Amino acid sequence: MSLEQNKNRAIAFYEMAYNGNPKKAIENFVGKEYIQHNPHVEDGTLGFINYFERMHAEYPNKSIEFVRCIAEGDLVALHTHQTWPDQDEYVTMDFFKFDDNGKICEHWDVIQQISKVSKNLNTMY
């Protein structure tokens, strides 16, 4: 797979899961193995599905914007802006590793809430 194909697959995978269809995201984009590094999500595909189904049920009106996508080798990084209920906003960085078949096989992420007060005029993007 090309870097551009991996970037498109990572975005489609994350968007599909985030917007309430993690089972289809797994079916379409994940290979035989899925290693999860987020300590709040169980390892494997079932842990991923359970997490995103629960998140969608509890927060159906959340939204996501993909700010940038960077690919190198078998890795894709997504920089996102998430808006949750009560206008809570978050910056996330998600990293996906792809196997030789172009399927996602591993995931890391970090999240930071966007502060309502800043000591500078710069955005977090």
N, C-alpha and C positions, 0 to 999 in steps of 0.2 A: 504494500500500500504506500501511496505517496504521503508526504507530510500534509498536503492539503486535504486528502481524503481522511486522514486520521483526525485532523482538526474538525472537519465537518461531522465526523462520527462522534467525537467527544461532545460537541455542542448538542447534537441531536439526542444522544444518550441522556445527558444531564437535563435537558429541557423536557424530554418525555417523562423522566422519573419525577422531576420537580413539579410538573404540572399534573401529576396524579396517575401515571401509568408505568410504574416501575417494572411490572412483570413483562410488559412489551419491550421496555428498554433492555432488560436482561436478555430476552429472547433474540432481539435484533442485533445487539452490540457486544455481548459478553461471551467469552470463550468458555472452555471447560473448567477454568479455575478463576476465582475472583477473590483476591486478597485485599482486605480492608484494613487500613491503618488508623482510621478515625476511632478513638477509644469509646465513642458513644454509639457505635454501630457494630453489631455482631459481624464476625467474619463470614464470608461466603455470600452467595446470591440470596438466600432466604433472609439473612439479616438485613441486606440492602432493601429487599422488597418490603419487609416488615417496617423498617424505619421510614421509608418514603410513603407508604400507605398511611401510617399513623400521622406523619407530618401533614399530609394532604387533608386528612379527615379533621385534624385539629386546627389547621390554618389554611382553609381553602382559598382565601383571597390574597395570599402572598404573591409576589411577582419577582421575576428575575430579568436582569439585563446583562447580556454578555458584552463586557467592555473591551476585552482583548483576548486573543487566543494565540499562543506561541507553541511551536512544535520544533522538536529536535530529536533526531533518531527515533526511538520508539516511545517517546514521551510527548504528551500534550499538556499544556498548562492553560487553565481558564481563569480569567480575572473577572469576577462578576460583582454586580450591585444588586442586592436583594432588599426588597421592601416588604415588611411584615405588618400585621395589625398594629394599630396605634402609631403608625408611621415609624416604627423601629426600622432602621436601615443598617445593613451590614455589607462589608467588603469581604469577599471570599477569594481564595486561591485554591483551585482544585488541580491536582496532577493525576493524569491517567497514563498507565503503561499499556502498550499494545503488544499482543503476541505476534508470531510470524504470520498468522492468518488475518491480521487486521482487526482482531477482537480485543476488547478491553480485558485486562487480566489483573490489574492492581490499581489502587487508589489511595492518595494522600490528600489531606486538605487542612486549611487554616481559615479561621473566621475572626473578624474584628468588627465590633459594633461601631458605627459612625457616631462620633461624639457630637452633641448639640452645641458644644463650645470648643473653639480651637484657638491656639496661641498664634496661628498664622492664617493667611488667606488662601492657602493652597487646598485643593480638593484631595481626596484620597485616591484619585485616579489620575 
